[in-house]
Amino acid sequence: MWAAAGAAVIRRSRPLSRRTVVATLVLAALPDVLHLSPIAGWWFFADGSFAALRGYAVAIPGQEPGLPPLVGLLSHHLHCVMHSAPIAGLVTLALWAVQRTLWIPLLGWWSHIVIDVFTHSADYYAVPVLYPFTESGFDGIAWITPWFMVLNYTALAAVDAWLLMSSRRPDGG
């Protein structure tokens, strides 16, 4: 949701194609979706179940469903890779070297990493932001903490209201 708000803000100062906005939103969601692919593969091609996939997707620490060791290992490392600043940095530099400009959709991925670092605690899936050098993460505020959820959604609503109200002004700002 923050990536959508960010794209709306950027769109005010420079043109962004619909394709760029969609790519930004996809990359913002990808870190929390891609690591489910080994579990989905286990469900589709072996003896896994949709219940295990769903259970893993919404699990809280210590209540994840049992997974075959290889499926769990692949899922874990995909999660680490997609939440890693060094890996996102290498991808960003590689694309910069090819395109000689920042590929805007990467901001969706970067925003996901930055937000997750501070919205996951040591007790609630700390983000391994320096993977592969370490799997340790910053002890932030778990996003499921009730007061923090209220604050986050209130801030999102305020940004959305500001975007809506300021787009209706005759001067555009």
N, C-alpha and C positions, 0 to 999 in steps of 0.2 A: 504494500500500500504506500509505503514511503517512496518507493521507486516511481510509482505513478505520479505522486505529488512532485517529486523532483523533476520528472520529465515535463510536467505541466509548467513548472517554473522556468526550466531551460527553454521551452518552446516559446516563451514570451520574448526572449532576447535573440533567438536564432531559429531558423526553420528546422524542424525535425519531421521527417517523413513518418507516416503511419508505421511503415516497416521498421524504422529505427526505434520507435516507441515500443512496438510489440517485442522486438528483439531485446530491448532493455528490460522489459517486464519478465520475459522468459528467463533471461540470465539472472534476474533478481530472485526468481523462484527456484532455479535449477539446483542450487546447493542443497535444498531440502527435499528435492524430488529424485535426483540422480542416484543417490545412495539406496533408494528403494528398488532400483532395477535388479540387483541380484536376488532380492526376495521375490519380486514379480516373476523373474525367470524361474525360480524354484517352484513357484505356484503353477506357472504355465507348462513347464517341461518336466517336472518331477512330482514329488508327493507333497508339495507345499499346499497352502490353502489361502484363500482370500482373507479368512479370519486372522491368519498369522500376519499377512501383509498389513491389514488394517490395524491390528493390534500393535505392530511395530511402529506404524506411522503416528499413532496417538499415544504411545507408551510414555509413562513417567519412569524415571530412573528406578531400576530394580524390578520393574514389572514388564520388561520386554518379553515377548514370546520366545520360546526356545527355537533356535535356528541351527541347521547343520553348520559345523565349524567353518567350512569354506565360504558358505553364504554369509555368515556373520563377519568373517574376516574381510571379504570383498566389500560388503556394505560399510563396514567401519572405515576402511581405507578410502573409499569413495567419498564418504562424509568428510574425512580429514583433508583430502585433496581439494575438495570444493570449498572448504572454509580456510584455506591456507593463503596468507598474504604473499609468501615467497612464490608460490605457484601462480597465483593471480598476477603477481609482478612479472614473472617470466612470460606469461601469455601476453600481458600488456606490452612488454618490451618487444616481443616477437612481432606482434601486430603493428606496433609503431615502426619497426624496422622495415616492414613490408609496405605499409601505407603512408608512412611519414606524417601521420596525424593520429590523434587519439580516436579509437573506435568508440563512439559514445555509448553503445549498449554495454560495454564493459563497466560503466558506472553502475549499472544494475547489480552486477556481481560484486563489485567493490562495496556498494552500499549495504548489501546483504552481509558481507563479512564484517564490516565496521559495526553495524547495528547488532549482529549476533555476539560479537566479542563482549559487548557491555550488557547484553540482555540474557546472558546465560551465566549461571553461577557454578561454583565447584560442585554443588549438589544437583545441579540441573544441566547436565550436558555442556560443561565448559568447552568453549570453541578452541580447537588446536590451531590457533592463528599462525604459529611458527612451524607447523608441520612442513617438511619431514624432519626438521631438526629436533623437535620435541612435540610430544602429544599433550603437554600441559597447556592449560588455558587460564585465562584471566577469570577471577572470581567476581563476576558482576552481579547484577540484580536479575533473578530469573523472571523472564517476561510473563510467566503465569502468576506472579505475585499480584494479588488483587488490586492493591493501591496503584501498582505500576501499570497494570492493564488499563485502569481508569485513566491514569495520566496519559498514557500512550494514545488511547483512542480519543481522548479529549483534545490532545494536541493535533492529531490527524483531522478531527472534525474542524478545529480552528483553522488549520491550513487550508482545508477544502473550502470552508466558508470564505476565507480571505481570497482564495483563487476565484471563487464564484463571484463574490461582490466586486472585486477589483476588475474583473473582466467585463462587468456591466457598466462601469463608469465611462462617461463620454471621453475622458482623456486617456482611458486604457490603463491607468495606473492607480 
